Amino acid sequence: MDFSSFVTSLGTSFLIFLVLMLLFTWLSRKPGNTVVYYPNRILKGLEPWEGGGSRTRNPLAWIREAMASTERDVISMSGIDTAVYFVFLATVMGILVLSGVMLLPALLPVAITDDSLAKTAKAKNETFSDLDKLSMGNINEKSPRLWAFLIATYWVSFVAYYLLWKAYNHVSALRAEALMSPDVKPEQFAVVVRDLPPVSDGQTIKEQVDSYFRSIYPDTFYRSMVVTDIKEVNKIWEELEGYKKKLARAEAIYADSKKSGSTEGTRPTNKIGFLGLVGKKVDTIDYCNEKIKELIPKLEAEQKATLREKQLPSAIVFFTSRVTAANAAQSLHAQMVDTWTVTDAPEPRQLIWSNLKIKFFERVTRQYLVYIIVALTITFFMIPIGLISAFTTLDNLKKYLPFLKPVVNIDAIKTVLEAYLPQIALILFLALLPKFLLFLSTIEGIPSQSHIVRAAAGKYFYFTVLNVFIGVTVGGTLFATFKTLEKHPNSIFTLLANSLPGNATFFVTFVALKFFVGYGLELSRIVPLIIFHLKRKYLCKTEADLKAAWLPGDLGYATRFPGDMLIFTIVICYSVIAPLIIPFGVVYFGLGWLLLRNQALNVYLPSFESYGKMWPHMHARVVTALLLYQVTMFGFFGAKKFFYAPILIPLPILSLLYAYVCSKKFYRSFATTALEVASRELKETPNMENIFRSFIPASLSSDKIDDDQFEDALSQVSRTGSMA
C-alpha cells in the first residue's frame, strides 16, 4: 500500500468516527432515545444523565464521566467480570505505552537511516513505500544496528511480565473481595453433583443423594434437588408464555381501537395456520384464552411427570454454610473420579440443565472431539482466509476479474478500494464464526453459561490468530512469491520472514479501521437505535414488548475479548519489526477503555457473574501472544542472518516458566473458592428455602408448588438452618 492510500485509510476512518461521535451526541440527548443509550441506568432506577437535563448537558460530558468513574462504579453497575475486562484493557495498553516510550525514539531513527530497501529495490527494479523505511526491513543483513532491535525485544517482554503480574495480583484481590461479600449469594451455598452411581433397589435418586451427603456433612447438609429432563416441560411452558404475550398484545390492540375508533372497538383476529398466513381466522383474544386454559393443566401434569419420571443422574446439593459448599466443591468425594463428581455451582441463571446429565467419560470424549473439529476448522479456514488476503488486492482483482479494470483504474475508487477492501472482507468473514464456536462449546457438556463463553472465547482467539495474523501473512506471501518458490522451494522461510515488514501497513490500517469505525458504531449505537424505533412503531403493543425491544445484552465477551487479543497479538508481534504500529495499538485500547467504560456504566447489562473467572484465560492468551512475538522475532533475526540471534532463545523458555509460576500461584483461587474467603461472616442469616427455590427452573415453578407435588425434587430429610 502506498503512502497516499495509507493516509486516505486513516483520514476517512477518523472522519467516520467523528461523524458517528457527533451522531451519538445529538441522538443521545433526545428523551425518546434514552432507553437505547442509558438502559443500564434506567433499569437501576437512576436518571439517564448525571446533573442537568439533556438540553443543558455538555456534548462531551460522557468522556468526563467515563474518565472520572472508578472501579467501584463499574462493579456496582456491571459487576466484577466487567471490571476485570477493564483491567485487561488497561494492562495491555500499559504494555504498549511502556514499550513505545523506548521503541519509538530508539528504533525509528536506526531504521530510517539504513538503506537495505533501497539496495534491494535497485537490484530487483522494484519500488517500496516510505512507510517501509520506518521498519526493521530497512536494516541490512548482519548489521550491528540489529542490536537495538534485539534489546528492544527483551524490553517488551519484561514490561509484559511486570504488568501482567501486577494485574493478576489485583484481579485476585477483586475476586476475593467479591466472594467475601456479606451479601447472600445462592450459588455460594450450593454445589453441582454429576455422575451419580446406579441407584440401589428400593431407593430413589433423591434418597441416594440425601443419604450420601448427609453422612459426610451431617451438620450443614440442607437438602438436594434432583436434576430432571425438562425438555418437554420447557416446550409447553414456552408455548404457554407465548400465548400469554400474544393475549396481552391483542388486548392492548383492542383497547387502542376503542380510543381511536368506535366505543366498541375492533377485536383483533389472526389465522391459525403456518406463520399466521393460512388457515382458519379466529378472534385472537378468545383463541389465546382457550389455548391458555388448555395448556395450564397440561403444564401442571407434565411438571409432575417430569419430577417423578424423568430424573437424571445428577443433582444440586445445598448446604447451610458457604464454607462447607466451598470445601465440597474442591474435594474428592469418591475413590473413582467418574462417580460423585462435585463442582461449585454457578448462578441459577447460568445453569445449562441439559448438560448436567452427561456422564464423565462422555464429557471427556466430547471435549476431545470438539478440539479435533476446531483444529480441522482452523486448518480449512486458513484456505479461504489466505484466498481473501491474496485476491482482495487490486492487482489480483484486475488479473482474475479483468472486467473490473475500467472501474478500479479510476484514481478515487482505486485509492478507497486499496485502503479498505482487504480489511472489510476479512472483518465480514470473521463475523461468521462466533455462533458456531458457542455451539461447539455447548456440546462439550459444559454446565454453565460463563464457562461456555470462556471456552468459545479461547477457540475464537486461536481462530483469529492462526487465520488472520498467520493466514494473512503466509497466504499473501505464498501467492505473491509462488514462482520464486517453484524455483527455490527451500527459500520459503526467508520469504516469509522478509514479508513481515511489508504486511505491517496492512495491519496498521486493519487496526485503525477496527478502532475508528468499530468503536464509532459501538458508541453511536445506530443499528440498535434503528431496530428499536422500527419495533416500537410496528411491533410493540405492550410495555413488555417495548422493554424487550430496547433491552440490551452484555458486553459479548465471547467475541469482544478475542477481537481485542487479535489486535494485541498483531501490535506486539510487529512492535519491534515496525514500531509505528504501537501508537495505533495504544489508541485502539485507550479509545476502547474510554468508550466501553461509558457503555458498561450506561448501556450493557451483565448476563452472568463469574467473579473474574475469565482472567486466567485472558492472562494465558496474552502470554501466548508474547510467545508468538518472541518466536517471530527469533525467526526474523535469523532471516537477517544476525549472528547473535540465539541470545533470544531464553525468552520463550522464560515465558513458559513465567506462565507456570503464575498458574501455580494464582490459578487455584480462581478455579475454586478459598476457605478463608468463604468463612467471612454474612450480614444476615441466609433464607435457605429461598436459596433452594432460586435454582428451580422457570418451567417447573408453580404457584401451587408444595412438598407433596414436588416430593421427588425436594429432600424430605430433616431440614436444618433458617427457614425465615
Beta strands, then each sheet from edge to edge (+ up, - down):
strand 1: 190-194
strand 2: 221-228
strand 3: 269-271
strand 4: 281-283
strand 5: 311-319
strand 6: 341-344
sheet 1: 2+ 5- 1+ 6-
sheet 2: 3+ 4-
end
